[in-house]
Amino acid sequence: MNDTPHLDDDSPADRARAARRDAAVAAAVRQGLVTAEQPVAGLLDTAALRESAGALHAAFEEVTAPGQQVLHAFAVKAAPLVPVLRLLDELGLGCEVASPGESALARAAGVAPRRTVLDSPAKTAEELREALRLGVAINVDNPQELDRLDSLRGELPSGHPLPPVGLRINPQLGAGSIDAMSTATATSKFGVALADEGARDWVLDACRQRPWLNRLHVHTGSQGIPLPLMAEGVAAVYALAEEVNAAAGHQQITGIDIGGGLPVNFASDRTDPTFAQYARLLRERTPGLFDGRYALVTEFGRSLAAKAGTTLARVEYVKSAGGRAIAVTHAGAQTAVRTVFAPESWPLRIDAYDSAGLRKHEPDLAQDVAGPCCFAGDLVARDRSMPALAADDLVALLDTGAYYFSNPFSYNSLPRPAVYGYTADEAGTVRFATVRPAQSTAELVAESGGSCTNALTAL
């Protein structure tokens, strides 16, 4: 993998983001955010988040009809951090939530229920009840859940308005390059499998019996899904919406939730593909989606936040085994779980900095970059050619603003790292704000049953 910080086809915005990152690493060292006592931290570029949100809005404003309603709902699972959700809310993004915890985070960030969408293949009755009461949009996953919603509607006070309710559709188009990220396979656990025998007729009948069922939802997959496959999934659900409306004799389906899933380029600083490229492909493939008849919802996550994030960790030791140099750092499976367990699917670029936080330029050396967890496979890079690392140097895991430091893995009871947002001006002045404090040892003990010490001995 190429660890060159800039490629010739990077945009000015991409290069500026990389320059801010370098400034933030040096400032994090100077300001004591990464130390021997706190050897790993997440850094989040707020300007990059603002740029991503702006690019998303602009991309769909370009293709939608004047006045067409569009809600961009950020996938909370990508970065479940209340200050991040709050910032995105101010930038005009709502939240897509898939658990009671994510719902609570959205509420804590001040995101309005009407700008929140509930997705999950395992919604409890209480989750559905709460969404109905608050006015949170619901995407129903399966026939049993729809039956449950029928019953819960009867609990609402007379005249209580229903939020938008949609059916999640699996168009069964096949997998991308990462099976675990493909949600539109023939046997996916998500949604109504549209090509299964009788499924299409069931959808039409379900909508006929429920005039309040007014949305369809599709999410073909995430990282590893090519744009044409994503667009094909949206086209399939648009065609289904047209079929439902024709059968009803009026526009019963008034909204289409096209999900998220825009992949991220982890190979360079370049943003590719872009929201604009995807929006234009959708308009070319399904022009009727943008003629103003349908309200649109998107659920992007990784593509909004990934390139805003850097995981910064100290190198504790450097050793050799079998002729291979190994840098033992404090960033491993506990913060980069996908990269450690599925490195072919989730490779990361890694930049090397010296103990002062300045980029290293020594001749490259093939080396492993290991984490602190007690199993042999805890490696974030294998045989990677990069500047030779030494004890007290720093490694930066790039493009980790989504699904990395904000989704820790509690192996070896390693504490959750602090996350800091930052801004950096053209003069290199960097300001930080705490997004999430580092987990203390006391908090870790409490989380692990510290208040129940004698629970088993007393049985």
N, C-alpha and C positions, 0 to 999 in steps of 0.2 A: 504494500500500500504506500502511496506517495504521501510523505509527511511534510512536503513543502507548504509553507503557510499561505502562499498566494499563487494562483495560477493566472495565466495571461487573460483568460476569459472571465475572471472574477469581475463583478460589477464594482463601481466605486463604493456602493453601499456595503458590499461584501468585504472590500479591503478596509473600509472604515471600521467595520465590526471587528476585524482581526486586529487592527491597531488599538482599539479600545480594550480588547482582551489582553494584549501585552501590557498595556498601562495598568490594567486592573490587577494582574498577577504581581507586578512589582509593588503596587500600592498595598496589596493584601499582606505582603511580607513586611513592608515598612510599618504598617499600622497594626501588626500583630494579630491578624485574623487567622493565619496559619503558623503554628509554632510547634515546638517539641511536645507541648502539652495538648494542643489541639491540631493534630497533624493532617487533617483533611477538612475541606470545606467546599461548598457549592457556591459558585459565583454566577449571578444572573444579570445580564445586560438589559436594563430597562429600555434603552433606546431601541435595541433589537426587537423587543416585544412590541413596542409602539410601531415600529416599521412593519412588522408582520401583520398586525391588526389593520394598519392603513392599507397595506397591499391587498388584504382579503376584501375589505370594503370596496376598494377601487376596482378590483377584478370583477365583482358582481354588479357594481353600478354600471360598468361598461356594457354588460350584456342584457340586463333586465329592462323591462318596459318602464316608462315613467310612472312612478307611484306604486310599482309592484312591491309588495311586502316581503322583506327578507330578514330573517333572524339568524345571525351567526352565533351558535351556541358552542362555547369552548368545551371540549371533552375533559372534564375535571380529572379523570384518571391519569391524564398525561402530566399534570403538575398540580397535585392536590395541596396547594398552599394558599391560605386565605388571602394574603396580600397580593398574590398573582391574580387571583380571581377578582379582587377589588379593582386592581389596575385595569384589567381587561373589561370589567363592567363599565368603568369610566370611558373606555375606548369604544363602547358600543357593542360589546359582546356579552351574550348571556351564558348560560351553563347547560351542558348536557351531563346528567348525573345517572349513576347506575348502582347506587346503594344508599342506605340511610345515612352513612357517613358522608358520602359526597353531597347528599342533599343538605346535610347540616353545614358543611363547609360553604356551600353556595349561599345559604341563608346568613351565615356569619359574615360573609363578604358583602352582604346587602343586595344581592342579586334578586330582583323581583320575581315572584313565582311565575308571572306571565312570560318571563324571559328565560324560563327553565324548562328543560325537556327531560322526562324520566324514561330511561332505557334500562333494561336488564332482562335476562332470560328467567329470572327467579324472583320476581316481585312478590312480596308477601301481601296478604290482605291489608295489613296496616299501612304499608307503603302506598298502596293504591288508594286507600281511604284518605290518607293525608294529602295525596296529590289532588284528588277530587275536591277536598275541602279547601285547599289553598289556591287552586286554579293552575296547577302545574300541568303542562301538556304531557300526555301519556302515549307511548308507542307500545301497543299490545303485542306480545311475542307469539302467542299460540292460542288455539281455540279454548283450552281450559281457562286461560287467563281472561279471555273475553267473556266466558260464562261467569267467572268470578266478578268481573266488572259489572255485568248485568245486575247481579245481586246487590253489589255495593251502591249502585246508582239509587236503589230504592231507599237507602238510608239517608239520602240528602234531603234537607228541608225543601218543602215545596217552593219552586221558583229559583232554587239555587242554580246558577249557571254552570254548565259543563265546560271544562277546559277542552282544548282541541284533543281529539283522540284518534290515533292512527293505528294501522296494522303494519307490523314489520314483515316485509316480504323478502324471502330468499330466492333470487332469480336463478340459482343453481347454474352459474356460468363457469365454474371451475376455479382452480387455485392459481395463486401467483407463485413467486419463487420461495416464499416462506409459508409452509403449510399452516403453522400455528396462527398466522395473521390473516388467513383466508377464510372469510365468513360466508362465502357464496358457493361453497362446494355442494355436491349432491347430498351429503350427510351432515352438513353443518348443524350445530345445535341451535342456531339463531333463526327465528322467524318462521313464517309459513312457507314450506317448500313448494314453490309455485308449479314446478313441473311434475310433482307427484300426482298420481292418478286421483282425480276428483278435487284437487286443491283449488284450481281456478274457479270451478263451480261453487266450492265452499266460500271463497272470498266474495263472489258476486252475491250469494245468498245471505251471507253475514251482513253485507252492506245493505241489502234490500230490507232486512229485518230491523236494521238499526240506523235510522236516518241521521243520528248524531255521530256516526262514525264518518269522520270527514277528512282524514289524512291517510296517506300511505308513506311508508318509511323503507329505505333501503340503505344498506351499508355493505358494499361488496368486499371490503377488506382494508388492510392498512399497509404497512411497509412491505414492499415486495409485489404489490399489485400494480400492473402497468396502467397508465391513464386510459387507453382504449377499453380495457376490461371494466374499469370503474364507470366510464361513460356508457358502456353497454348495459350495466346494471341499472343506471338511472333511466335509460331509454326504456328498459323493460317495465319498470314501475310506472313511468309516464304513460305507456301504452295501456297498462292495467287501469290507471286512473281514468283514462278516456273511455275505456270499456265499461267501467262501473257507472260513469256519468251517463253514457248512452243508454245503459240498461235502466237507470233511474228516471230518465227523461228530463233531468235537470242536473246542475252541477252540485252533486252531493260531496264529492271529493274536492275540497277547496285548497288543500295544502299538500305539498310533497316535501318530505324530509329526505335529502339526498345523502345524509351521513357525512363522514369525513374521509380519512384514509389517504390523503395526498402524501406520497412517499417523500423522504428526506434524503438528500445527497450527503452521505457521510464520508465521501472521498476527498472533498476539498471544501474551501470556504464558499464556493459558489452555491447560490440558491437555485436548485434545479431538481424537479420542475417547479414552476411558479403557479400561484393561484390564477394569474391571468391566463396562462396556457391552458389550464384545466377548464376555466370558465368558457373560454373560446371554443374548446373542443366540445363541451356540452352544448353550446348554442349551435354549433355546426351539426352535431349528431341529433339533437332534439330541440329544434327551434321553438316548438310550441310551449316548451317549459318556460320560456321567457317572454311570452306575449301578454303577460299581466293577469291571466286568469287564475293562476295558482300562487298562493303564498309559498315561499321557499324557506327551508330551514337547512343549515349546514351544521356539521359537528366535527370540525377540524380540531386536532389536539397537537400531535407531534410536530406537524408542519408549522404550527404557530410558535412553538416554544423551544424546539430542539436546539437550533443554532444560537439561541440566546444564552445557553448554559455552558459552563466549564466546571469540571470537577478538579480541584487542585489538591495535591497530596505530596507530603514529604517522602523522600527516599530515606529509609532507615538504615539499610545495609546494602552493600553490593558484594556479591559472592560469585563463585564459579562452580559449575558442576558439569562433568563430561565435556569440558572445553567450552561450555556456553556461559556467558555472563548473565547474571540474574540480578536485577534491581528489585529489592523487596520494599514495597511502598505501603502506604496506608489506604490505598483505593483498590479494592478488589470486589469480590462477590457481594459484599454488604452494600455496595453502592452501584455496581455495574453488573447486576446479576445476569442480565440477558447476554452481555458480551462474554462473561465467563463461561456460561453453560452452553451457549450456542454461538461460538466465535465466528463461524462461517457466515451466519446470517446477520450478526450484529458487530462487525469490526468497527473499531474506533480509531481515529487519528490521535496520536499522543505527541504533544510538544514537550521539549526538555528545557528547563530553566535552572539557573544556578541558585545558590542559597540566598542570593539577594533578589531573586525574582527576575533576572535578566535572561533573555533567550540565549541558549548555548549554541555555539557554532563549531565545536570540535569536530574532527573527522568522525564519520558515522561508524558505529559498531553494531553488529548483529547481537541482540540481547533480548532476554525475556523481561517483561515488566510484570511483577507478581504483586498480589495483594496480601493482606494480613491474615486471611482465614486459614484455618488448620485443615486444608486438604490440598492435595498436589495439583489439582486442576485450577486453583485460584490464580489465574493469569489473565491479564487484560490485553497482553500482546505476547506473541510467540515469535522468536527469531526475527524481531523487528529491527531494521537498520535505522538507527537514529543516533544523535550525539551521545557519546559514552556518558553514562550516569555515574554519579558518586554519592556517597552518603551526604545527607543534608541538602542535596539538590531537590528540585521539585518537578513533578510530572503534572501535565495538564491533560485531562481527558476531554476532548473537544465534542461539541454538539450534544451535550448531555443535559440540556434544559428540560427534556421530557423523558419520563420513565427511568431516570437515573437517581440523582441525589434526592429527588422528591419521593421516591418509592423504595426506601431502604429495605434490606433483607437482614434479619436479626441473627444471622449465623454467628456463633461464638459470643453472643451477647455483646457484640460491638455496638457502641452508641450511635445514634443517628447524628450525622454531621450537621453543623450549622449551615444555613444558606443565607447569603448576603446578596442583595440587589446592589447594582452600582450604576453610576453615570460617570462618563469621562469626557472632558471637553477637549478641544483641539490642542490646548497647551499641555495636555497630559494630566491635568488635575482630576483626581478620582474621588468621588464621594460614595460611601457605602451606607446601606440601611439593613438592619437585621430583618430577614424574612421569616426565619425560623431559628431559634437559639439551638445550640448544640445540646443534645440530651445529656443530662448529668448522670453520674453513677447512681445517685439516690433515686432519680426518676426511673432508671433502668431496673433497679432492685424492686421498686414499687410495682412496676409493670409486670415483674416476674413473680408476683405473689409475696412480696416482702411483708405485707401486713397480715399474711396468713401462715406465718412460720410454723405454728404448732398444729395446723389443720389436720395433718395426717397422723401425727403422734398421738393426738387426742381421740382418734377414732376407736 
